[in-house]
Amino acid sequence: MELLSFAVFGLLIVVSPGADFVLVFKNSAIYGRKAGVLTALGIGIGVCVHITYSVIGISHLVSQNAVLFSIVKYVGAAYLIYLGVTGLVSSKLDLDYEKTNVQPTQTRKYIFQGFLCNTLNPKTMIFFLSVFSQLISSDNESMSFAITYGFYIAFLHAAWFCIVAYLVTSKHASNMLQKFGHRINQACGFGLIAFGAILSTNA
C-alpha cells in the first residue's frame, strides 16, 4: 500500500500545473509538437539532476547552506522571468506547424530550456529534498528504492509533458489556438514571470 501511495503521489505532483507545464505549452503552441516533446525530454533530464544530488547527499548541503540555496533560488527565479519576458515579446503565434518544424540546430535549444526550467526551479528542489529525506536511510534497500522512485518520477515528467505537447498540437487544440493563441501565449508569458516573481520573494 505504501508503494501505491508513493506512485499516486508522484503522479499528482507531475500533473500539477507549474512552470514546466507553462513552458511545454508555450513551446508546443509556438514552435510545434517536436519542440514541445524536446522540452519535455529536457525536463525529464532535469529531474535526473535532482535525483542525483538527493541520493548522493548534496541535498543535505543545500538545505543547510542558506547562501547556496539563495543563489539557486534567485538564479532559477530570474530564468523563469526571462522565459516569460521573451514569451511576451514574441507572443504572436504562427500555428502552421509544417513551417515551424524544429531545425537540427535548434534541438538542443528546447532540450536545454526544459532542462534549465526544471533544474533551476527551487520548488522542484524542495520537493525532492522533502521526499528523499524520508526515503533515504543508511541501509542499501532504502537507497535502491529511492533511486527507483526517482527514475519513476523522471519518466512521469517526460511522459506527461510529451502528452501535453501532443494535446496542444492536436487539430482541435490548434483551431482554438488560432483564435485565442495570442492571448494564451501572453498568459503563459505572464505565468512564467509570476512563477519567477513568487519564487524570488518567498523565504
N, C-alpha and C positions, 0 to 999 in steps of 0.2 A: 504493500500500500504506500510505503514511503517513496518507493521508486516512481510509482504512478503520480504521486503528488508533485515530485520534482519535475517530472516530464510535463505535466499540465502547467506548472508554474513557469517553466521555461517558455512554453508556447504563448502564455498570456503576456509575458514580458516582450517577446519578439513582435507580436501583432499590435501592441500598444503604440499609438501614433507618437512619433518623435521626430527628431532632426533627420535620422536616417530615412524615414518614410518620406519626409518632405523632399529630400534630395533626390531619391529614386523617382518620385512622382515628377519632379521638375525636369530631370534629365530625360526621362521617358517621353514626357509631353513635348519637349522642345526638340530633342535630337533623335528620338525614335527608340524602338524596342531594344536594339542591341546596346545602345548607350545605357539604358536602364538596367539591363542584365549585367553589363560590365560593372556598373556602380554597385549592384547587389553583390557581385563576387568580391569587390574591394571591401565591402562591409564585412563579409564573411572572413576575409583575411585579417581585417582589423580586430575582429573578435578573438582570433587566434593569438594576437599580441596580448590581450587581456588575460587569456588563459595562461600564457607563458609566464608573465610576471606574477600572476597569482600563485601558480603552482610552485615556482622556484623561490618564492618568499619576498620578492621585491614589493609586493603589495603591502607587506608589513612596514617596510621602509617608507613608502609613500604615505601611508596612513599616519605614521608617527612624525613625519617631517612636514611641518606646515608650510615652509618656504617652497619646497619642491612641489607639493600639491597645489599651492597657489600659482606657481609658474604654469603647470599643466592646465590648471583651471582657466587661466586668463588667455593662454595660447589657444585653447580649444574654443573658448567663447569668441575670441577675435576671428578665428577661422569661420565659425558659423555666421558671424555678422558679415564677413567678406563674401561668403557664398550668397547670402541674402541680398546684399547690395548689387552684386553682379547679376543676380536674377532680376532685380528691379530694372536695372539699366537695359537689359535685353529681354523685357517682358513680352514683347510681341512674339506670338507663336507662329511658326511655319510648320504645319502638320502634314506636309507632303512627305511622308516617310521614305518614299523612293528617292527623294532628292536629299534627304538628311541622313543617308547611311553613314555610319562611322567609318572614317578612313583608318587604315592600319596605323598611321602615325598618331591617331587620337585614342587608340585602345588604352594605352597606359594612363591617359588623362582621366578617363572616367573611373578606372580601377583605383587610381590614386585619390580621386575625390572621395569615393566611398570609403577608402581605407582611412584617410585623414578625418573624415566626418565622424567615423565610429571611434577611432583610436583616441582622438583628442576631445571626446565628449566626456566630461567629468561624471555625468550621471551614469554612463556605462561603466566607468571605472568604479564608482561607488557600488553599483550593483554587484560587480564581480568581487569586490573587496568583502562585501557583506555575505554573499553566498558562499564563497570559497573559504571564508574564515570558519564557517560551520561544517564544511565538507572535509577539510584537510586536518588530519591529526598526525601523530607520529608513526602510525602503522601503515604498511605498504598497501593494504586493502583500501583504505580511505583515499590514498593518493591515486590509486588506479581508478576508483570511482569518480574522483574529481576530474581527472583527465578525460575520461569517457564522457562525463556530463558536459565538460567544456566544449568538446568537439561536437556534441549533440546540439548545443546552443549555437555554435558557429554554423553548423549545417542548417539549422532552422532559420537563422538570419538570411543566409544566401538563398535558400529555397523560397522563403516568404517574399523577399523583395524581388526575386525573379517573377513570382506570380503577380506581384504588384505591377511590374513592368509590362507584363503581358496584358493585364486587365486595362491599364491606362492606354495602351496602344491598340486595343480591340476596336472593331468598326463602330460599335455603339458609343464607346467612350470617346473615340476620335471625333465623331459627329458632335458630341456635347462640347468637346474642347474647341472645335471650330467656332462654336457660337460663344462660348464663355472662356475660352482659353486665355485670353489676355488678362482677364480679372483673376482667373485661377492662378496663373503664373505670378501675378503681383502678390496674391495672398501667400503663395509659397515663399516668395522673397521676404515678405514681412514676417512670415512664420519663422524663417531661419534667423532673421535679425532678432526677433523676440526671444527665441531659444538662447541665442548668444548673450543678449542683454540680461536675461534672467539668471543664466549661469554665472555671469560676471558679477552680479550683485548679491547672489546668495552666499551665505557664510559657508 
